[in-house]
């Protein structure tokens, strides 16, 4: 019974790509940045060989790494969560998803306001924590929705849970998702609920993403159509609009994601367990918290042996990322970076795969491991590691 456990360390890039300047990035390297923190520890990932990856010269290379490793190049025209995960799953996006540095067009907001019966506040790119500090009081007084965006292709709706019940907020997001189509088809509509009283508003863990469906078949579709399980942990189901997913477990933290991965390792299924650990990006990368990011990575590294110990003979563990979010660069947005790839299993040879041309090689390899035909933008490296 074959299983692949694919863990995405959300935003854990390992160095800027040659075209990073085209995406507004300079001197970005998420992993190098956090490695300088006194709170950083990578004992177990170092043993696996993360320091042997191309360009990762700030972590000690080991003579006999336990895993195969590689550096992944993003081929898609983007640096966001949706496009990054789609590419990991085999779909390269030639065009970037639309972004709104000046806010959303009036006709979009008018249609949304009419459909929800509520006014709109903000309509600008904004920090998620600052936007509720600046507009939370007015939202409570008026019931108007706080709509904002970022450098990513997102339409975010913030609302106090006592003013707009969660299920109502989710319905508003579904309305926005239907409106935002065609040229305005943003990658994600995101519910951003918060609680508290001014000035101590705090966002809750009840975030929910409503994503575009991938434009082509992903490895999730290919696996599920061929009778394999696609076990989605974290926000994976949201990112793929539930398409191709056979089992979903939502989580509220990295630790919960790791707990659920351990449960999945104890269960019997054949197929892919796809995990996203979002805290790196959401809590630390965007908030420019280097030490917090380093602590979170160290906690992941500390828990990694518990994952490895539960792997069965035919299991493969893959660890990668979907983009960067350097917590010490000049902005709070994602960064255009290479990503790591670590592949471990009892039947996996520890080889260096060099620098791969696309994240999609991961999806191609997963399909190849299960003997499933999958026409995608990547090339399998299975014959190099098994």
C-alpha positions as CSV (number, residue, x, y, z in Angstrom):
1,X,0.0,0.0,0.0
2,X,1.8,3.1,-1.2
3,X,1.4,6.5,0.4
4,X,3.0,9.9,-0.2
5,X,3.0,12.6,2.6
6,X,3.6,16.0,1.0
7,X,4.2,18.8,3.5
8,X,4.2,22.4,2.3
9,X,6.0,24.7,4.7
10,X,4.0,27.7,3.6
11,X,6.3,30.5,2.4
12,X,9.6,28.9,3.4
13,X,11.7,30.0,0.3
14,X,15.4,29.4,0.2
15,X,16.7,32.3,-1.9
16,X,15.6,34.8,-4.6
17,X,15.1,33.6,-8.1
18,X,16.9,35.4,-11.0
19,X,13.6,37.2,-12.0
20,X,12.7,38.3,-8.5
21,X,13.2,42.0,-9.4
22,X,10.3,41.7,-11.9
23,X,8.1,40.8,-8.9
24,X,9.3,43.7,-6.8
25,X,11.7,41.7,-4.7
26,X,15.3,42.3,-3.8
27,X,17.7,40.5,-1.4
28,X,15.1,38.1,-0.3
29,X,15.9,34.7,1.3
30,X,13.4,33.6,3.8
31,X,15.3,30.5,5.2
32,X,18.6,32.4,5.4
33,X,16.9,35.2,7.2
34,X,15.5,33.0,9.9
35,X,18.6,30.9,10.2
36,X,20.4,34.0,11.7
37,X,17.9,34.1,14.6
38,X,19.1,32.9,18.0
39,X,15.8,30.9,18.1
40,X,16.6,28.9,14.9
41,X,17.3,25.2,15.0
42,X,17.4,22.8,12.1
43,X,19.0,19.7,13.6
44,X,16.8,17.1,11.9
45,X,16.4,18.8,8.5
46,X,20.1,19.3,8.4
47,X,20.6,15.5,8.9
48,X,18.2,15.0,6.0
49,X,20.3,17.2,3.8
50,X,18.7,20.7,3.6
51,X,22.2,22.2,3.7
52,X,23.2,20.1,0.6
53,X,20.6,21.9,-1.5
54,X,21.9,24.3,-4.2
55,X,22.5,27.7,-2.8
56,X,21.9,26.8,0.9
57,X,25.4,27.5,1.9
58,X,24.4,29.0,5.2
59,X,23.4,25.6,6.7
60,X,26.1,22.9,7.1
61,X,26.1,20.3,4.3
62,X,26.4,16.7,5.6
63,X,28.6,14.0,4.1
64,X,25.9,11.4,4.2
65,X,22.4,13.0,4.0
66,X,19.5,10.8,4.9
67,X,17.2,12.1,2.1
68,X,17.2,13.1,-1.5
69,X,17.2,16.9,-1.9
70,X,16.6,19.5,-4.6
71,X,16.0,23.2,-5.3
72,X,12.7,23.9,-7.0
73,X,12.2,26.8,-9.5
74,X,8.8,28.4,-9.8
75,X,7.9,28.5,-13.5
76,X,4.6,30.1,-13.1
77,X,4.1,33.9,-13.4
78,X,3.4,34.5,-9.8
79,X,4.5,34.2,-6.2
80,X,1.3,33.4,-4.3
81,X,-0.2,30.5,-2.5
82,X,-2.7,29.5,-5.1
83,X,-0.3,29.5,-8.1
84,X,2.4,27.9,-6.0
85,X,0.3,25.0,-4.9
86,X,-1.2,24.5,-8.4
87,X,2.3,24.2,-9.8
88,X,3.3,21.7,-7.1
89,X,0.2,19.7,-8.3
90,X,1.4,19.9,-11.9
91,X,-0.2,23.0,-13.4
92,X,2.0,25.9,-14.5
93,X,0.2,29.3,-14.8
94,X,1.5,31.4,-17.7
95,X,-0.4,34.5,-16.6
96,X,-0.5,36.0,-13.2
97,X,-3.7,36.2,-11.3
98,X,-5.2,39.8,-11.1
99,X,-4.0,42.1,-8.4
100,X,-5.5,45.4,-7.2
101,X,-2.9,47.9,-5.9
102,X,-5.5,50.7,-6.1
103,X,-8.4,48.7,-4.7
104,X,-11.3,46.9,-6.5
105,X,-13.3,48.5,-9.3
106,X,-16.5,50.4,-8.3
107,X,-18.7,48.1,-10.4
108,X,-17.4,45.0,-8.5
109,X,-18.0,46.6,-5.1
110,X,-21.4,48.0,-6.1
111,X,-22.6,44.5,-7.2
112,X,-21.2,42.9,-4.0
113,X,-22.8,45.6,-1.8
114,X,-26.2,45.1,-3.5
115,X,-26.0,41.4,-3.1
116,X,-25.1,41.5,0.6
117,X,-27.1,44.6,1.6
118,X,-24.0,46.0,3.4
119,X,-21.7,48.9,2.7
120,X,-18.0,48.7,2.1
121,X,-15.1,50.0,4.1
122,X,-11.4,50.4,3.1
123,X,-11.0,48.9,-0.4
124,X,-7.2,49.2,-0.3
125,X,-4.1,46.9,0.0
126,X,-3.7,46.7,3.8
127,X,-2.1,44.7,6.6
128,X,-4.7,42.2,8.0
129,X,-4.1,43.2,11.6
130,X,-3.9,47.0,10.9
131,X,-7.1,47.0,8.8
132,X,-9.2,45.9,11.8
133,X,-7.5,48.4,14.1
134,X,-8.2,51.2,11.7
135,X,-11.7,50.2,10.5
136,X,-13.0,47.9,13.2
137,X,-14.9,50.5,15.2
138,X,-16.7,51.9,12.1
139,X,-17.6,48.4,11.0
140,X,-19.2,47.7,14.4
141,X,-21.1,51.0,14.3
142,X,-22.4,50.6,10.7
143,X,-22.3,46.9,9.9
144,X,-20.4,47.7,6.8
145,X,-17.9,45.1,5.6
146,X,-14.1,45.7,5.6
147,X,-12.9,44.7,2.2
148,X,-9.2,44.8,1.5
149,X,-6.5,43.2,-0.6
150,X,-2.7,42.8,-0.6
151,X,0.1,42.3,-3.2
152,X,-1.5,38.9,-3.8
153,X,-4.6,38.1,-5.8
154,X,-7.0,38.2,-2.9
155,X,-10.3,39.7,-2.0
156,X,-10.5,39.7,1.8
157,X,-13.5,40.4,3.9
158,X,-13.0,41.2,7.6
159,X,-16.0,41.2,10.0
160,X,-16.5,41.0,13.7
161,X,-18.1,37.7,14.7
162,X,-20.7,39.4,16.8
163,X,-21.7,41.7,14.0
164,X,-21.6,39.2,11.1
165,X,-22.0,35.5,12.2
166,X,-19.5,33.2,10.7
167,X,-21.9,31.4,8.4
168,X,-23.1,34.7,7.1
169,X,-19.6,35.9,6.4
170,X,-18.9,32.6,4.5
171,X,-22.0,33.2,2.4
172,X,-20.8,36.7,1.6
173,X,-17.5,35.2,0.5
174,X,-19.4,32.8,-1.8
175,X,-21.2,35.7,-3.3
176,X,-17.9,37.5,-3.9
177,X,-16.5,34.4,-5.4
178,X,-19.3,34.3,-8.0
179,X,-18.9,38.0,-8.8
180,X,-15.1,37.8,-9.2
181,X,-14.8,35.9,-12.5
182,X,-13.4,36.6,-15.9
183,X,-10.8,39.3,-15.9
184,X,-11.5,39.8,-12.2
185,X,-11.0,36.2,-11.2
186,X,-8.8,36.6,-8.1
187,X,-7.0,33.6,-6.7
188,X,-8.8,33.6,-3.4
189,X,-11.7,35.2,-1.6
190,X,-10.8,35.0,2.1
191,X,-13.0,35.3,5.2
192,X,-11.2,37.2,7.9
193,X,-13.3,37.1,11.1
194,X,-12.2,38.9,14.2
195,X,-13.4,39.5,17.8
196,X,-12.8,41.8,20.7
197,X,-13.3,45.5,21.5
198,X,-11.4,48.5,20.3
199,X,-8.4,48.9,20.4
200,X,-7.9,45.2,21.2
201,X,-9.3,43.5,18.2
202,X,-7.8,40.1,17.3
203,X,-8.3,37.8,14.3
204,X,-9.8,34.4,15.0
205,X,-8.8,31.0,13.7
206,X,-12.0,30.8,11.7
207,X,-10.4,32.1,8.4
208,X,-11.8,30.3,5.3
209,X,-10.5,30.6,1.8
210,X,-12.7,30.3,-1.3
211,X,-10.3,29.6,-4.3
212,X,-10.6,29.5,-8.0
213,X,-10.7,26.0,-9.5
214,X,-7.4,25.1,-11.2
215,X,-7.6,25.6,-14.9
216,X,-6.3,22.1,-15.8
217,X,-6.3,18.7,-14.2
218,X,-4.0,18.4,-11.2
219,X,-2.4,15.4,-9.7
220,X,-5.2,15.5,-7.1
221,X,-7.7,14.9,-9.9
222,X,-5.6,12.2,-11.5
223,X,-5.2,10.3,-8.2
224,X,-8.9,10.5,-7.1
225,X,-10.1,9.5,-10.6
226,X,-8.0,6.4,-10.3
227,X,-9.4,5.4,-7.0
228,X,-6.6,6.7,-4.7
229,X,-7.2,8.7,-1.6
230,X,-6.4,12.4,-1.6
231,X,-6.2,13.4,2.1
232,X,-6.1,17.2,2.5
233,X,-4.8,18.7,5.8
234,X,-4.9,22.4,6.5
235,X,-6.0,24.8,3.7
236,X,-5.2,22.4,0.9
237,X,-8.9,21.7,0.2
238,X,-9.6,25.5,0.0
239,X,-6.7,26.1,-2.4
240,X,-8.0,23.5,-4.8
241,X,-11.7,24.4,-4.3
242,X,-12.1,20.9,-3.0
243,X,-11.5,19.4,-6.5
244,X,-9.9,16.0,-6.4
245,X,-10.0,15.9,-2.6
246,X,-11.5,12.8,-1.0
247,X,-11.0,13.7,2.6
248,X,-10.5,17.1,4.3
249,X,-9.3,18.0,7.7
250,X,-9.1,21.8,8.5
251,X,-6.6,23.0,11.0
252,X,-5.9,26.2,13.0
253,X,-2.1,26.0,13.5
254,X,1.1,24.3,12.5
255,X,1.0,22.0,15.5
256,X,-2.5,21.0,14.8
257,X,-1.4,20.2,11.2
258,X,1.4,18.0,12.5
259,X,-1.0,16.3,14.9
260,X,-3.4,15.5,12.0
261,X,-0.5,14.3,9.9
262,X,0.4,11.8,12.7
263,X,-3.2,10.6,12.7
264,X,-3.1,10.2,8.9
265,X,0.1,8.1,9.2
266,X,-1.7,5.8,11.6
267,X,-4.6,5.3,9.2
268,X,-4.9,2.9,6.3
269,X,-5.2,4.4,2.8
270,X,-3.4,4.4,-0.5
271,X,-2.7,7.7,-2.1
272,X,-1.6,11.3,-1.2
273,X,-1.7,13.1,2.1
274,X,-1.2,16.8,1.2
275,X,-0.5,19.1,4.2
276,X,-0.1,22.9,4.4
277,X,1.4,24.4,7.4
278,X,0.3,28.0,7.2
279,X,1.6,29.7,10.3
280,X,5.0,30.4,8.8
281,X,3.4,32.7,6.2
282,X,0.3,34.0,8.0
283,X,1.7,34.7,11.5
284,X,5.4,35.4,10.9
285,X,6.3,36.1,7.2
286,X,3.7,38.7,6.5
287,X,4.2,40.2,10.0
288,X,8.0,40.6,9.5
289,X,8.6,38.5,12.6
290,X,12.0,36.9,12.1
291,X,12.3,35.3,15.6
292,X,8.7,34.0,15.5
293,X,9.3,32.4,12.1
294,X,12.6,30.8,13.4
295,X,10.8,29.5,16.5
296,X,8.0,28.0,14.3
297,X,10.5,26.3,12.0
298,X,12.5,25.0,15.0
299,X,9.2,23.5,16.4
300,X,8.6,21.8,13.0
301,X,12.1,20.5,13.0
302,X,11.8,19.2,16.5
303,X,8.6,17.3,15.6
304,X,9.9,15.9,12.3
305,X,11.3,12.6,13.8
306,X,7.8,11.7,15.1
307,X,6.6,11.9,11.5
308,X,9.6,9.9,10.1
309,X,9.2,7.1,12.8
310,X,5.7,6.4,11.6
311,X,6.5,6.0,7.9
312,X,5.8,2.5,6.5
313,X,8.0,0.6,4.1
314,X,6.3,2.0,0.9
315,X,5.7,5.6,2.3
316,X,7.4,8.6,0.9
317,X,7.7,11.9,2.7
318,X,8.2,15.1,0.7
319,X,8.8,18.5,2.2
320,X,8.7,21.7,0.1
321,X,7.3,25.2,0.0
322,X,5.0,27.3,-2.3
323,X,6.9,30.6,-2.4
324,X,8.9,32.9,0.0
325,X,7.8,35.5,2.5
326,X,11.1,36.9,3.8
327,X,10.3,38.4,7.2
328,X,13.3,40.7,7.0
329,X,13.0,42.2,3.6
330,X,11.6,45.6,2.6
331,X,7.9,44.7,2.4
332,X,5.3,42.4,4.0
333,X,4.3,40.5,0.9
334,X,5.4,37.2,-0.6
335,X,8.8,37.0,-2.2
336,X,9.8,35.3,-5.5
337,X,12.1,32.5,-4.3
338,X,13.4,29.0,-5.0
339,X,11.9,26.4,-2.7
340,X,13.4,23.4,-1.0
341,X,12.6,19.8,-1.7
342,X,13.4,17.0,0.8
343,X,12.4,13.4,-0.1
344,X,12.7,10.7,2.5
345,X,11.6,7.1,2.6
346,X,12.9,3.6,3.3
347,X,13.2,3.0,-0.4
348,X,14.5,6.5,-1.3
349,X,18.2,6.9,-2.3
350,X,19.8,10.0,-0.9
351,X,20.7,11.8,-4.2
352,X,21.0,15.5,-5.0
353,X,18.5,16.4,-7.7
354,X,20.1,19.8,-8.3
355,X,17.9,22.7,-9.4
356,X,14.6,21.5,-10.9
357,X,13.0,23.7,-13.6
358,X,9.5,23.7,-12.1
359,X,7.5,22.8,-9.0
360,X,5.4,20.6,-11.3
361,X,8.1,17.9,-11.1
362,X,6.7,17.0,-7.7
363,X,3.2,16.4,-9.1
364,X,4.6,14.3,-12.0
365,X,6.7,12.2,-9.6
366,X,3.7,11.6,-7.3
367,X,1.6,10.3,-10.2
368,X,4.5,8.2,-11.4
369,X,4.9,6.6,-8.0
370,X,1.3,5.4,-8.2
371,X,1.6,4.3,-11.8
372,X,-0.9,6.8,-13.0
373,X,-0.8,8.5,-16.4
374,X,-0.8,12.3,-15.8
375,X,-0.2,14.9,-18.5
376,X,1.3,17.9,-16.8
377,X,4.0,20.6,-17.0
378,X,6.6,18.6,-15.0
379,X,8.9,15.7,-15.4
380,X,9.1,12.8,-12.9
381,X,12.4,12.3,-11.0
382,X,11.2,9.0,-9.5
383,X,13.8,6.9,-11.4
384,X,16.5,9.0,-9.8
385,X,15.4,8.5,-6.2
386,X,14.0,4.9,-6.1
